[in-house]
Amino acid sequence: MDLTFWGAARTVTGSQHLITAGSHNILIDCGLYQGRRADTYEINQHLPFDARTVTAAVLSHAHIDHSGNIPNLVKSGFDGTIFCTHATRDLCGAMLRDSGMIQEEDARFLNKRRKNGQPPIEPIYTLEDAETSLHQLASYDYNKRFDVTSNAQVTLSDAGHMLGSAWVLVELNEGTHNVRVCFSGDLGRRGLPILRNPQPMPAADYLVIESTYGNRLHPSIQDAVPQLCQAVQDTVERGGKMIIPAFAVERTQEIVYYFNQLVLDKQLPNVPIFVDSPLAVNVTEVFRLHPECYDDETRAILRHDSDGNVFGFDRLSYVRSVDQSKALNDLKGPAVIISASGMAENGRILHHLRNNLEDPKNMVLFVSYQAENTLGRRILDGARKVRILGDEFIVRAEVRQIQAFSGHADRNDLLDWVRPQASQLRGLFVVHGEKDSALALAGGMRDLGVRNVQVPTKGQCFEL
Protein backbone atom coordinates (compact mmCIF):
# COMPACT_ATOMS: atom_id res chain seq x y z
CA MET A 1 0.00 0.00 0.00
CA ASP A 2 1.33 3.41 -0.99
CA LEU A 3 0.33 7.03 -0.41
CA THR A 4 1.49 9.69 -2.90
CA PHE A 5 1.12 13.44 -2.39
CA TRP A 6 0.33 15.22 -5.66
CA GLY A 7 -0.97 18.51 -4.29
CA ALA A 8 -1.05 20.74 -1.19
CA ALA A 9 2.47 19.55 -0.38
CA ARG A 10 4.30 22.44 1.33
CA THR A 11 1.66 24.76 -0.09
CA VAL A 12 -1.97 25.48 0.83
CA THR A 13 -3.85 24.83 -2.40
CA GLY A 14 -4.54 22.02 -4.85
CA SER A 15 -5.13 19.05 -2.50
CA GLN A 16 -4.62 15.71 -4.28
CA HIS A 17 -3.58 12.58 -2.34
CA LEU A 18 -3.49 9.17 -4.03
CA ILE A 19 -3.73 5.85 -2.19
CA THR A 20 -2.66 2.68 -3.99
CA ALA A 21 -3.89 -0.57 -2.44
CA GLY A 22 -3.65 -3.73 -4.53
CA SER A 23 -5.08 -3.00 -7.96
CA HIS A 24 -7.03 0.06 -6.79
CA ASN A 25 -6.11 3.74 -6.74
CA ILE A 26 -8.20 5.99 -4.47
CA LEU A 27 -7.91 9.77 -4.86
CA ILE A 28 -8.61 11.91 -1.80
CA ASP A 29 -9.64 15.37 -3.05
CA CYS A 30 -8.89 16.86 -6.45
CA GLY A 31 -8.45 20.59 -5.95
CA LEU A 32 -7.36 23.48 -8.10
CA TYR A 33 -3.96 25.00 -7.40
CA GLN A 34 -4.11 28.77 -6.85
CA GLY A 35 -1.14 31.10 -7.30
CA ARG A 36 0.71 32.79 -10.17
CA ARG A 37 -1.54 32.71 -13.22
CA ALA A 38 1.05 31.13 -15.53
CA ASP A 39 1.86 28.44 -12.96
CA THR A 40 -1.74 27.68 -12.09
CA TYR A 41 -2.76 27.18 -15.70
CA GLU A 42 0.00 24.64 -16.34
CA ILE A 43 -0.40 22.79 -13.03
CA ASN A 44 -4.17 22.56 -13.16
CA GLN A 45 -4.51 21.62 -16.80
CA HIS A 46 -2.15 18.64 -16.61
CA LEU A 47 -2.93 16.18 -13.83
CA PRO A 48 0.22 14.57 -12.37
CA PHE A 49 -1.25 11.04 -12.62
CA ASP A 50 -3.25 9.08 -15.19
CA ALA A 51 -6.90 9.78 -14.41
CA ARG A 52 -7.90 6.55 -16.17
CA THR A 53 -6.14 4.49 -13.49
CA VAL A 54 -8.06 6.03 -10.57
CA THR A 55 -10.71 3.62 -9.24
CA ALA A 56 -12.60 5.98 -6.90
CA ALA A 57 -12.38 9.51 -5.51
CA VAL A 58 -13.42 10.93 -2.14
CA LEU A 59 -14.07 14.63 -1.45
CA SER A 60 -13.48 15.99 2.04
CA HIS A 61 -15.42 19.17 1.20
CA ALA A 62 -16.48 21.48 -1.60
CA HIS A 63 -13.93 24.31 -1.43
CA ILE A 64 -12.36 24.74 -4.84
CA ASP A 65 -8.82 23.99 -3.61
CA HIS A 66 -10.17 20.52 -2.71
CA SER A 67 -12.85 19.89 -5.36
CA GLY A 68 -12.17 22.31 -8.19
CA ASN A 69 -10.32 20.01 -10.60
CA ILE A 70 -12.90 17.20 -10.50
CA PRO A 71 -14.25 18.20 -13.97
CA ASN A 72 -10.73 17.93 -15.40
CA LEU A 73 -10.31 14.54 -13.69
CA VAL A 74 -13.46 13.27 -15.41
CA LYS A 75 -12.55 14.92 -18.72
CA SER A 76 -9.17 13.16 -18.52
CA GLY A 77 -10.72 9.71 -18.32
CA PHE A 78 -11.80 9.01 -14.74
CA ASP A 79 -15.07 7.06 -14.88
CA GLY A 80 -15.49 5.99 -11.25
CA THR A 81 -17.59 7.32 -8.39
CA ILE A 82 -16.81 10.47 -6.38
CA PHE A 83 -17.93 9.99 -2.76
CA CYS A 84 -18.88 12.89 -0.47
CA THR A 85 -21.50 14.14 2.02
CA HIS A 86 -24.95 15.31 0.92
CA ALA A 87 -24.17 19.00 1.49
CA THR A 88 -20.86 18.70 -0.38
CA ARG A 89 -22.67 17.18 -3.37
CA ASP A 90 -25.17 20.05 -3.42
CA LEU A 91 -22.46 22.68 -3.02
CA CYS A 92 -20.39 21.15 -5.83
CA GLY A 93 -23.46 21.40 -8.04
CA ALA A 94 -23.20 25.17 -7.71
CA MET A 95 -19.45 25.60 -7.31
CA LEU A 96 -18.12 23.44 -10.13
CA ARG A 97 -20.59 24.97 -12.60
CA ASP A 98 -19.47 28.41 -11.47
CA SER A 99 -15.80 27.43 -11.79
CA GLY A 100 -16.36 26.23 -15.36
CA MET A 101 -18.12 29.48 -16.29
CA ILE A 102 -15.38 31.60 -14.70
CA GLN A 103 -12.66 29.75 -16.56
CA GLU A 104 -14.49 30.21 -19.85
CA GLU A 105 -15.02 33.93 -19.12
CA ASP A 106 -11.39 34.47 -18.07
CA ALA A 107 -10.15 32.71 -21.20
CA ARG A 108 -12.36 34.92 -23.40
CA PHE A 109 -11.18 38.07 -21.62
CA LEU A 110 -7.50 37.16 -21.88
CA ASN A 111 -7.79 36.06 -25.50
CA LYS A 112 -9.06 39.54 -26.42
CA ARG A 113 -5.70 40.83 -25.23
CA ARG A 114 -3.54 38.21 -26.96
CA LYS A 115 -1.19 39.55 -29.58
CA ASN A 116 -1.51 38.49 -33.20
CA GLY A 117 0.06 35.10 -33.69
CA GLN A 118 -0.26 34.01 -30.08
CA PRO A 119 -2.28 30.79 -29.68
CA PRO A 120 -5.58 31.22 -27.85
CA ILE A 121 -5.86 30.23 -24.19
CA GLU A 122 -8.20 27.30 -23.59
CA PRO A 123 -10.08 26.99 -20.30
CA ILE A 124 -8.93 24.12 -18.08
CA TYR A 125 -12.50 22.88 -18.32
CA THR A 126 -15.84 24.29 -19.35
CA LEU A 127 -19.31 24.58 -17.85
CA GLU A 128 -20.29 21.51 -19.85
CA ASP A 129 -17.32 19.57 -18.43
CA ALA A 130 -18.36 20.57 -14.91
CA GLU A 131 -21.97 19.49 -15.45
CA THR A 132 -20.82 16.15 -16.86
CA SER A 133 -18.67 15.46 -13.79
CA LEU A 134 -21.57 16.03 -11.39
CA HIS A 135 -23.21 12.79 -12.56
CA GLN A 136 -20.41 10.84 -10.86
CA LEU A 137 -20.98 12.26 -7.35
CA ALA A 138 -22.57 9.97 -4.76
CA SER A 139 -23.40 11.28 -1.30
CA TYR A 140 -23.62 9.67 2.14
CA ASP A 141 -24.62 10.59 5.68
CA TYR A 142 -22.03 11.54 8.27
CA ASN A 143 -20.65 8.60 10.28
CA LYS A 144 -21.88 5.92 7.88
CA ARG A 145 -19.27 3.36 6.77
CA PHE A 146 -19.47 2.40 3.08
CA ASP A 147 -17.42 0.59 0.42
CA VAL A 148 -15.51 2.60 -2.19
CA THR A 149 -13.61 -0.37 -3.68
CA SER A 150 -13.53 -4.10 -3.00
CA ASN A 151 -10.76 -3.57 -0.43
CA ALA A 152 -11.50 -0.13 1.02
CA GLN A 153 -14.22 1.32 3.24
CA VAL A 154 -14.69 5.01 4.03
CA THR A 155 -16.35 6.93 6.86
CA LEU A 156 -17.04 10.68 6.58
CA SER A 157 -17.36 12.58 9.88
CA ASP A 158 -18.05 16.26 10.57
CA ALA A 159 -14.90 18.40 10.30
CA GLY A 160 -16.71 21.63 11.29
CA HIS A 161 -14.92 23.67 8.61
CA MET A 162 -17.73 24.43 6.16
CA LEU A 163 -21.15 23.08 5.28
CA GLY A 164 -20.74 19.36 4.58
CA SER A 165 -17.01 19.26 5.38
CA ALA A 166 -15.64 15.95 6.61
CA TRP A 167 -12.57 14.25 7.83
CA VAL A 168 -12.11 11.00 5.92
CA LEU A 169 -11.28 7.63 7.48
CA VAL A 170 -10.11 5.06 4.90
CA GLU A 171 -9.89 1.44 6.05
CA LEU A 172 -7.76 -0.64 3.68
CA ASN A 173 -7.14 -4.35 3.49
CA GLU A 174 -4.71 -6.22 1.27
CA GLY A 175 -4.59 -9.90 2.17
CA THR A 176 -3.87 -9.98 5.90
CA HIS A 177 -2.60 -6.40 5.86
CA ASN A 178 -5.12 -3.93 7.34
CA VAL A 179 -4.46 -0.18 7.60
CA ARG A 180 -6.56 2.76 8.81
CA VAL A 181 -5.66 6.13 7.26
CA CYS A 182 -7.35 9.36 8.38
CA PHE A 183 -7.35 12.53 6.27
CA SER A 184 -8.26 15.63 8.26
CA GLY A 185 -9.40 17.59 5.21
CA ASP A 186 -9.66 21.14 6.51
CA LEU A 187 -10.51 21.20 10.21
CA GLY A 188 -12.75 23.88 11.64
CA ARG A 189 -12.56 25.81 14.89
CA ARG A 190 -14.59 25.20 17.98
CA GLY A 191 -17.24 27.78 18.81
CA LEU A 192 -17.77 29.25 15.33
CA PRO A 193 -21.31 30.21 14.31
CA ILE A 194 -23.62 28.19 12.07
CA LEU A 195 -21.77 24.85 12.11
CA ARG A 196 -21.09 22.18 14.71
CA ASN A 197 -17.63 21.66 16.22
CA PRO A 198 -15.32 19.08 14.58
CA GLN A 199 -15.87 15.49 15.66
CA PRO A 200 -12.91 13.91 17.53
CA MET A 201 -10.14 12.23 15.57
CA PRO A 202 -10.72 8.48 15.16
CA ALA A 203 -8.24 5.73 15.97
CA ALA A 204 -5.91 5.40 12.98
CA ASP A 205 -2.55 4.02 11.93
CA TYR A 206 -1.70 7.04 9.76
CA LEU A 207 -2.92 10.64 9.72
CA VAL A 208 -2.72 13.21 6.92
CA ILE A 209 -3.34 16.59 8.55
CA GLU A 210 -3.70 20.12 7.25
CA SER A 211 -1.41 22.87 8.57
CA THR A 212 -2.84 26.11 7.17
CA TYR A 213 -2.34 27.78 10.56
CA GLY A 214 0.18 25.30 11.95
CA ASN A 215 2.43 28.06 13.32
CA ARG A 216 -0.23 30.60 14.38
CA LEU A 217 -3.00 31.15 16.90
CA HIS A 218 -6.26 32.89 16.02
CA PRO A 219 -7.60 35.88 17.90
CA SER A 220 -10.88 35.16 19.63
CA ILE A 221 -13.88 35.13 17.32
CA GLN A 222 -15.47 37.50 19.84
CA ASP A 223 -12.99 40.16 18.65
CA ALA A 224 -14.07 39.89 15.03
CA VAL A 225 -17.56 41.36 15.17
CA PRO A 226 -16.56 44.70 16.78
CA GLN A 227 -13.72 44.99 14.22
CA LEU A 228 -16.17 44.36 11.39
CA CYS A 229 -18.56 46.98 12.73
CA GLN A 230 -15.74 49.51 13.21
CA ALA A 231 -14.43 48.95 9.67
CA VAL A 232 -17.88 49.69 8.24
CA GLN A 233 -18.23 52.82 10.40
CA ASP A 234 -14.81 54.14 9.33
CA THR A 235 -15.59 53.60 5.65
CA VAL A 236 -19.05 55.16 5.88
CA GLU A 237 -17.73 58.24 7.70
CA ARG A 238 -15.46 59.13 4.79
CA GLY A 239 -18.12 58.33 2.20
CA GLY A 240 -16.34 55.32 0.75
CA LYS A 241 -17.16 51.81 -0.36
CA MET A 242 -15.98 48.71 1.47
CA ILE A 243 -14.92 45.84 -0.80
CA ILE A 244 -14.77 42.43 0.91
CA PRO A 245 -13.20 39.58 -1.09
CA ALA A 246 -14.81 36.50 0.46
CA PHE A 247 -15.11 32.86 -0.42
CA ALA A 248 -18.59 32.30 -1.82
CA VAL A 249 -18.95 29.28 0.43
CA GLU A 250 -18.94 29.64 4.22
CA ARG A 251 -17.12 32.96 4.60
CA THR A 252 -19.78 34.97 2.74
CA GLN A 253 -22.55 33.29 4.75
CA GLU A 254 -20.61 33.86 7.98
CA ILE A 255 -20.13 37.58 7.26
CA VAL A 256 -23.80 37.95 6.34
CA TYR A 257 -24.72 36.12 9.57
CA TYR A 258 -22.72 38.66 11.61
CA PHE A 259 -24.14 41.62 9.67
CA ASN A 260 -27.59 40.23 10.44
CA GLN A 261 -26.74 40.16 14.16
CA LEU A 262 -25.37 43.72 14.05
CA VAL A 263 -28.54 44.93 12.35
CA LEU A 264 -30.73 43.17 14.93
CA ASP A 265 -28.65 44.78 17.69
CA LYS A 266 -28.90 48.21 15.94
CA GLN A 267 -25.11 48.60 15.86
CA LEU A 268 -24.51 48.85 12.10
CA PRO A 269 -24.57 52.18 10.21
CA ASN A 270 -27.44 52.54 7.76
CA VAL A 271 -25.53 51.41 4.67
CA PRO A 272 -26.61 49.13 1.80
CA ILE A 273 -24.87 45.75 1.68
CA PHE A 274 -24.55 43.72 -1.52
CA VAL A 275 -23.50 40.12 -2.02
CA ASP A 276 -22.29 40.22 -5.62
CA SER A 277 -21.67 36.63 -6.56
CA PRO A 278 -24.12 34.34 -8.35
CA LEU A 279 -22.28 31.47 -6.69
CA ALA A 280 -22.71 32.94 -3.21
CA VAL A 281 -26.43 33.42 -3.90
CA ASN A 282 -26.78 29.78 -5.00
CA VAL A 283 -24.66 28.54 -2.11
CA THR A 284 -26.74 30.46 0.42
CA GLU A 285 -29.78 28.59 -0.90
CA VAL A 286 -27.88 25.32 -0.31
CA PHE A 287 -27.17 26.43 3.26
CA ARG A 288 -30.90 26.90 3.80
CA LEU A 289 -31.48 23.33 2.56
CA HIS A 290 -29.14 21.75 5.12
CA PRO A 291 -30.15 22.82 8.64
CA GLU A 292 -29.01 19.37 9.80
CA CYS A 293 -25.47 20.80 9.67
CA TYR A 294 -26.27 23.77 11.95
CA ASP A 295 -25.17 24.04 15.56
CA ASP A 296 -27.61 24.55 18.45
CA GLU A 297 -26.98 28.32 18.60
CA THR A 298 -27.96 28.85 14.97
CA ARG A 299 -31.05 26.69 15.38
CA ALA A 300 -32.08 28.87 18.34
CA ILE A 301 -31.53 32.09 16.36
CA LEU A 302 -33.62 30.73 13.50
CA ARG A 303 -36.49 30.19 15.92
CA HIS A 304 -36.32 33.76 17.24
CA ASP A 305 -35.13 35.82 14.23
CA SER A 306 -37.92 38.17 13.09
CA ASP A 307 -37.93 36.75 9.56
CA GLY A 308 -36.55 33.31 10.43
CA ASN A 309 -33.56 33.91 8.16
CA VAL A 310 -29.99 34.30 9.43
CA PHE A 311 -28.80 34.99 5.87
CA GLY A 312 -31.04 37.96 5.06
CA PHE A 313 -32.24 41.36 6.31
CA ASP A 314 -33.87 44.44 4.82
CA ARG A 315 -30.76 46.33 3.69
CA LEU A 316 -29.04 43.26 2.18
CA SER A 317 -29.28 42.59 -1.57
CA TYR A 318 -28.12 39.50 -3.41
CA VAL A 319 -26.85 40.29 -6.91
CA ARG A 320 -27.11 37.74 -9.71
CA SER A 321 -27.05 39.44 -13.11
CA VAL A 322 -24.06 41.04 -14.83
CA ASP A 323 -26.01 44.27 -15.33
CA GLN A 324 -26.81 44.48 -11.61
CA SER A 325 -23.15 43.89 -10.83
CA LYS A 326 -21.99 46.62 -13.22
CA ALA A 327 -24.54 49.03 -11.72
CA LEU A 328 -22.68 48.80 -8.40
CA ASN A 329 -19.82 50.74 -10.03
CA ASP A 330 -22.13 53.75 -10.38
CA LEU A 331 -23.39 53.74 -6.80
CA LYS A 332 -23.18 57.13 -5.10
CA GLY A 333 -22.35 57.17 -1.43
CA PRO A 334 -21.18 54.46 0.96
CA ALA A 335 -21.84 50.76 0.37
CA VAL A 336 -20.51 47.36 1.35
CA ILE A 337 -19.82 44.90 -1.49
CA ILE A 338 -19.02 41.27 -0.66
CA SER A 339 -17.78 39.38 -3.70
CA ALA A 340 -15.87 36.24 -4.67
CA SER A 341 -13.23 34.95 -5.03
CA GLY A 342 -11.82 35.08 -1.52
CA MET A 343 -8.21 35.35 -2.71
CA ALA A 344 -9.16 37.84 -5.46
CA GLU A 345 -7.92 35.52 -8.18
CA ASN A 346 -10.98 35.48 -10.43
CA GLY A 347 -14.65 36.34 -10.62
CA ARG A 348 -16.48 39.62 -10.04
CA ILE A 349 -14.21 40.75 -7.20
CA LEU A 350 -11.58 41.61 -9.84
CA HIS A 351 -13.88 44.18 -11.42
CA HIS A 352 -14.77 45.72 -8.05
CA LEU A 353 -11.09 46.04 -7.21
CA ARG A 354 -10.38 47.61 -10.61
CA ASN A 355 -13.07 50.21 -9.98
CA ASN A 356 -12.37 50.97 -6.31
CA LEU A 357 -8.74 50.24 -5.47
CA GLU A 358 -7.42 53.68 -6.43
CA ASP A 359 -9.83 55.75 -4.27
CA PRO A 360 -8.49 56.51 -0.76
CA LYS A 361 -12.03 56.83 0.62
CA ASN A 362 -12.55 53.12 0.00
CA MET A 363 -11.46 50.12 2.03
CA VAL A 364 -10.51 46.58 1.02
CA LEU A 365 -11.27 44.31 3.96
CA PHE A 366 -9.77 40.80 3.93
CA VAL A 367 -11.61 38.23 6.00
CA SER A 368 -10.16 35.06 4.42
CA TYR A 369 -6.78 33.39 4.15
CA GLN A 370 -4.63 34.74 1.30
CA ALA A 371 -2.29 32.15 -0.22
CA GLU A 372 1.17 33.05 -1.51
CA ASN A 373 1.34 34.58 -5.01
CA THR A 374 -2.38 35.46 -5.14
CA LEU A 375 -3.63 38.98 -5.90
CA GLY A 376 -5.20 39.16 -2.45
CA ARG A 377 -1.88 38.30 -0.80
CA ARG A 378 -0.04 40.97 -2.82
CA ILE A 379 -2.54 43.66 -1.80
CA LEU A 380 -2.51 42.49 1.82
CA ASP A 381 1.30 42.49 1.89
CA GLY A 382 1.33 46.18 0.91
CA ALA A 383 2.01 46.18 -2.83
CA ARG A 384 1.85 49.76 -4.13
CA LYS A 385 0.78 48.66 -7.62
CA VAL A 386 -1.00 45.51 -8.74
CA ARG A 387 -1.99 44.12 -12.12
CA ILE A 388 -5.65 43.14 -12.53
CA LEU A 389 -6.87 41.54 -15.75
CA GLY A 390 -3.94 42.93 -17.70
CA ASP A 391 -3.98 46.52 -16.38
CA GLU A 392 -1.95 48.12 -13.57
CA PHE A 393 -3.60 49.91 -10.65
CA ILE A 394 -2.21 51.93 -7.75
CA VAL A 395 -3.40 50.77 -4.32
CA ARG A 396 -4.76 53.91 -2.66
CA ALA A 397 -7.67 52.35 -0.77
CA GLU A 398 -7.16 51.45 2.87
CA VAL A 399 -6.37 47.76 3.35
CA ARG A 400 -7.40 45.92 6.52
CA GLN A 401 -7.60 42.33 7.64
CA ILE A 402 -9.69 40.60 10.29
CA GLN A 403 -7.92 37.33 11.08
CA ALA A 404 -10.39 36.06 13.66
CA PHE A 405 -12.90 35.02 10.99
CA SER A 406 -10.77 32.10 9.86
CA GLY A 407 -12.68 28.84 9.51
CA HIS A 408 -9.46 26.83 9.88
CA ALA A 409 -8.24 25.29 13.10
CA ASP A 410 -5.17 27.06 14.48
CA ARG A 411 -2.04 25.43 15.90
CA ASN A 412 -3.56 24.63 19.29
CA ASP A 413 -6.77 23.31 17.73
CA LEU A 414 -4.78 20.95 15.49
CA LEU A 415 -2.59 19.69 18.32
CA ASP A 416 -5.59 19.20 20.60
CA TRP A 417 -7.42 17.22 17.90
CA VAL A 418 -4.50 14.79 17.49
CA ARG A 419 -3.41 14.56 21.14
CA PRO A 420 -5.76 11.72 22.26
CA GLN A 421 -4.54 9.48 19.39
CA ALA A 422 -0.92 10.68 19.17
CA SER A 423 0.79 7.68 20.79
CA GLN A 424 -1.11 5.21 18.59
CA LEU A 425 -0.10 6.68 15.23
CA ARG A 426 2.47 4.82 13.15
CA GLY A 427 2.98 7.84 10.90
CA LEU A 428 1.75 11.40 10.35
CA PHE A 429 1.96 13.52 7.20
CA VAL A 430 1.64 17.31 7.37
CA VAL A 431 0.11 18.91 4.25
CA HIS A 432 -1.97 21.92 3.14
CA GLY A 433 0.29 24.58 4.63
CA GLU A 434 3.06 26.88 3.50
CA LYS A 435 6.47 25.45 4.27
CA ASP A 436 7.12 27.32 7.55
CA SER A 437 3.66 26.50 8.87
CA ALA A 438 3.90 22.83 7.93
CA LEU A 439 7.36 22.41 9.47
CA ALA A 440 6.27 24.17 12.65
CA LEU A 441 3.25 21.90 13.07
CA ALA A 442 5.41 18.85 12.39
CA GLY A 443 7.61 19.89 15.31
CA GLY A 444 4.56 20.25 17.52
CA MET A 445 3.36 16.78 16.57
CA ARG A 446 6.76 15.29 17.46
CA ASP A 447 6.50 17.00 20.84
CA LEU A 448 3.17 15.19 21.34
CA GLY A 449 5.03 11.90 20.92
CA VAL A 450 3.91 11.10 17.36
CA ARG A 451 6.37 8.78 15.64
CA ASN A 452 7.50 9.20 12.06
CA VAL A 453 6.29 12.73 11.24
CA GLN A 454 6.78 13.70 7.58
CA VAL A 455 6.29 16.94 5.62
CA PRO A 456 6.04 15.53 2.08
CA THR A 457 7.03 17.29 -1.11
CA LYS A 458 5.00 17.08 -4.31
CA GLY A 459 5.18 13.62 -5.85
CA GLN A 460 6.70 11.99 -2.77
CA CYS A 461 5.44 8.45 -2.16
CA PHE A 462 5.33 6.56 1.13
CA GLU A 463 4.71 2.88 1.82
CA LEU A 464 2.01 2.20 4.40
N, C-alpha and C positions, 0 to 999 in steps of 0.2 A: 504494500500500500504506500502510495506517495502523495505528497501535497506540494503543489507548485504555485508560487505567488506571481501572478501576471499583472497585477495592478494594485494601487494603494500601498506599494512597498516603498517606505521612506518618503512618501508623499501622501496627501490627504485624499486625492480624488481617483476615480477610475477603478473601484474595487472589482477584482476578478481573481478568484482562488479556485484552483482545479484539483479535485481529489481523483486519484486513480486507484481503483480497487478491483483486482481481477481484470475482467474485460470491459469494465464500466468506467466512464469518466463522468464525474458529477461536478458541475460548475456552481460555485456559491457566489452569487451576484455577477452582474455584467454591466458595470457602470461606465459612463463617459468620463474621460480624462479632461480636466479643465486647467488651462494655463495659457501660455503663449499661443496665439492663433495658429501660427505655422506648425508648431509642435502638436497641438491638439488635433488638427486635421489629419496629420499623418498617423498619429498613434491610434486615433479612434476609427479611422477608415480600415486599417489593416489589423485584424485580430491576431494576437501572438500565438494562437493555436488553431488547429483545424476544427472549425465548427461542426463538421460532419462527423467527427469522432466523439462528440459530447453526447452522452446518453440522456442526461436529465440536468435541469438547472433549478436552483432554489434562490428565491429573492428574500433577503432579510427585510427590505422595506423599499418604498417607491421613490426615494430621492434619486435624482438623475445620476449622481455619481455612483449609485449602486444599481440602477435599473436602466439607465439611459441608452445603453448600447444593445439592448435586447433585440430591437428591430434589425440591427446589423448582424447579430448572431443568427437570426432566422434567415435573413437574406443570404447569408454565407453558407447555408446548408444544414443548420441545426433543425431537426424535425421532431424532437422529443417534447416532453412536458415541462413547463415552468411552474414550480410549486411556490405558493405564497399564502398569506392570510386573505380573508375576504376584503378587508379594507384596502390592502395593498393592490389587489386585483382591480378594485374600482378606481383607485387613484391612478394606477398605470393607464387605465382607459382614457383618462384625461391627459395625463402628463406625457405619455409617449406620442399621442397624437399631436400635442402642442409642440413637442420637441421636433417632430418631423416637419411641421409647418414652419417653425423658426429656422430650421436648417435650409429649407427651400427658399424662404424669404431672404436669409443672409446671403445665400449663393447668388440669388438674382441681384441683390444690391451690390455685391462685390463685383459681379461680372459686368455691371454697367461701368465700372471704373477700370476694368482691365484694358491694358494697352493693346493696340492692334497686333495681332500675331500671337498673343498670349492665349494658351488653351483655356477654355472656360472651367470654372470651379464647379464640381458636382457635389451636391449634398451627400453627407455620409449615408443618409437614408431619407426617404420621403414620407409624407403622410400616409401614402398607400402601404409602404413597407411597415410602418408602425401599426396600422390597422390589421394587416395580415398577421403580425406577431401576436396580437392580443388573443387570437383563437387558441394559442397554445398555453395560456395561463389556466391553472387549476388552483382553486382556493380551498383552504381548510381552516377549521376552528383553532384557536389557541389551545395548546396543551393536548392535542390529539396526535398520537403516533401513527404514521402511515408509511407505506412502502414507496420509494422512489426508483429503486431498481430491485433486481432479484436478491441482492446482497446488501442493501442499505435501507434503513428506516430513518425518518426525520421527525422531529418534534419542534414546533414553532411556539415560543413562549414570549410573553409581552416584554419588550425592551424599553418601553416608556419614552421613546425618543420622538416619535411622530405617530400619527394615526396608522394603525396596522403594523407598526414596526415590531420586529421579533429578533430574539437571539435564536440561533439555529443549532440544534443538537443532531449530529449525524452519527448513527450507530452502524458500524461496518462489520461485516464478517467475511472472511476468506479462509475456507477450510475450518481449522480450529482456532484461527487467529481472529479475535474480536477486539475492536477499537471504538472508543467513544470520543468524537471530536466536536467541540463546541465552538461556534463562531459568534462572537458578541454582536455582530453587526454594529450599528451605532447605538450606544447605551444612552439613555436619558438621565435626567437629574431627578432626585427625589423632591417632592413638594412643588413641582411646576403645575400651572393651571391646565385644565381640560383633560389631560391624560393621567392614567394610573402610574404609580411608581414601577420601575423595572422589577420583574420577578427575580428571585435569587438565582445565582449561577448553579447549574446542575453538577452532579458528579461527572467528571470527564477525565480521560487520559491526556488529551491535548486541548489547548485553548488557543484560539486566534482572537486577539483582542485589539480593538481600536485604541488610538492614542492621540486623538485630535488635541486634547488638552492634557496630555500626559505630564507636562512640566508646569502646569498653571492651576491656580485655584480661582473659582468664580466668585465675584461679589455676590452678596445675598440678592435673591430675586426681589426682596422687599425694597431694595435700593433702586430698582429699575423704573418703577412706575413714577415716582417723583421726578426722576431724571427725564423721563419721556414728557411729562407734563411741563417741566421747566423749558425743555427744548422747544416745544410748541409755543409757549408764552414768549420766549425770546425772539422767535422768528416772526410771530404775529406783531409784536411791538415795533419791529422795523419794517413791517409791510411786505415781508418776503414770503416765499414759498418753501416749504420743507419737502425735500425729496428723500424718500426712504426706499433704498434697494432692499427687497425682502424676498426670501424664497416663497414661491407661490403656495407651497405646502408647509403647513405648521407655523412658520414664522409670521406670515401674513395673518393667519387666523388668530395667533396669539396676540399680535399687536392690536388687531380689531377688538379682541376680547378685553384688553386693558383700556382701550379708548372707550368702549362701552361702559366699563366700570367708572371711568373718570367722568363721563357724561352723567351717569346715574347719581354720582356723588357731587355733581355741579362744580367740578374743579377745572374743567377744560374750557379754554377760551372759545367763543362762538366763531368757529372757523369750519369751512366745508372740508370734508375728508373724502378722498377718492381712492378706491382700489382699482388701479388701471392694469388689469391683467385678465384676459379671458380665462386663462388657466386658473388663476386664483378664484375667480367667480365659480368655475366648475368644481374646483376642489372644495370650496366652502359648502357647496351642495352635497358633496360626498361626506363631509364632516357631519352634516345634518342627518345623513342616512345611517350613521354608525354611532349612536349614543351608547352602545354596549362597550365602547372603548373609553368613555368618559370616566373621570374620577367622581367621588361622592360630592365634592365641593361644586363641580360644574352641574351635576344633576340637581343640587339644591338651588343653585342660581336660576336654572331653567324653570324651576317650579315657581320662583318668586319674581323673575324679571317681568316687567310690565307687558312686554310683547312676546315673552317666552322665547327670545332669540338672543343668544350671547354673541352672535355674529352680525348684528344689525341694530341701527338706531337712526333717528330722524335726519341727522346731518351727514350720514354716510351714504355714498353712492358707489355702486359697482359699475365699472365701465367695461363694456364688451367691444363695441364697434370701433373701427379705425377712425372714423369721423369724430366720435365722441372723444377718443384719445387725443386727436390733433387739436380739438377745441380747448383742451386744458392748457395749451400753449398760449392761448389768448385770454386766459383768466386775468381779471384785474383784482388786485388785492390779495391778501394772504390765503393760502390753501395748503393742505397736506396731501401729497400724492405718494401712495404706496404702490410700487411696481416691481415686477420681476425682470431680470433674474437677481438673486440675492448677492451674487458676486459681480454684478454689472457686466456680464460677459456677452449677453445677447438679450433679445426681446425689447419691449417698449421702454424699459428703463434707460436704454442708450439714448433714445430720442429726448427723454426728459432731462437727462444730463447735458446733452448738446444744447438744449434751450435754456438751461438754468444755471449751469456751472460757472458762468462768467459774471454773474450778478452778486455783489457782496451782500445784498439784503437776504439772499437765500441761504438755506442750510442743506447739506447732505448729511443725513443721519444714518449711520451704519448700525444695524441691530443683528447682523449675522456674521459668521466666520468668513474671513476673506483669505482665500488660498494664495500662495505665492504665484506671482506672474499674472494675476488677474487684474482687470481694470480697477475693480474695487480696492484691491490691495495697494495699487499704485496711488490712488487718490488718498486712501487712509494713511499711507506712509509719508504723505506730504509732497507728492510730485507737484511742481509748479505748472507744468503743461502735460496734457494727456492727449492721446490720439483716440478719437471715437469715430468709427465707421469711415475711416480714411481721412478725417480732418483733425486739425490740432486745435485744442481749446486751452485757455488759461484758467487755472483753478482760482477763482476769486470768492466763491461761496465759502461760508464757514463749514468746516468738516468736524463732525462729532461722532463718537462711538459710545454705545451702551453695551458693555460686555455681559451684563448680568442676564440678558435675554437668552443666552446660549441654551440650546436644547441638548447639548452634549454633556455627558458626565465629565467632571474635572478629575484631577489627579487623585484626590482623596476618594471620590466616588468610585473610580476604577479599582483602586487598591482595596477598598472596603468590599466591593462586589466579589473580588477573587479570594480575599482572605480566608473564608471558611473552607475553601477547596484547595488552597495553595499547596499543602503538603502532599496531596494526592496526585498532583499533576506530574506526568512524565515529561512534558514539554510544553512550552508556551511561546507563541509567536506574536510579536508586536507589529501591527500594521496601521494603516490609515492615520498617519501622523507625519508631520515634517520631521526631518532627521533628528534634530535636537530634542523634540518632544518624545519621539519614539525611544531614543536612547535613554532619556531620563526615566521614562516609565519602566523600561527594561530593568534599570538599576533598582527601582522601587520594588519590582516583582522579585528580584533576587533577594532583596532584604526581607521579603515575606517568607523566604525559604523555598521559593519555586526553583525546581531543578531545570537545567537546560533551557535557558531563556534565549531566544533568537530574535534578531531584528532583520528579517530577510530583505534582500535586494530583488529587483524585478527579474523574474525568470529562475530564481533559486528554487531548488527542489529538495524536499526532505523526505526520508523514509519514515513511515510510522510503524 
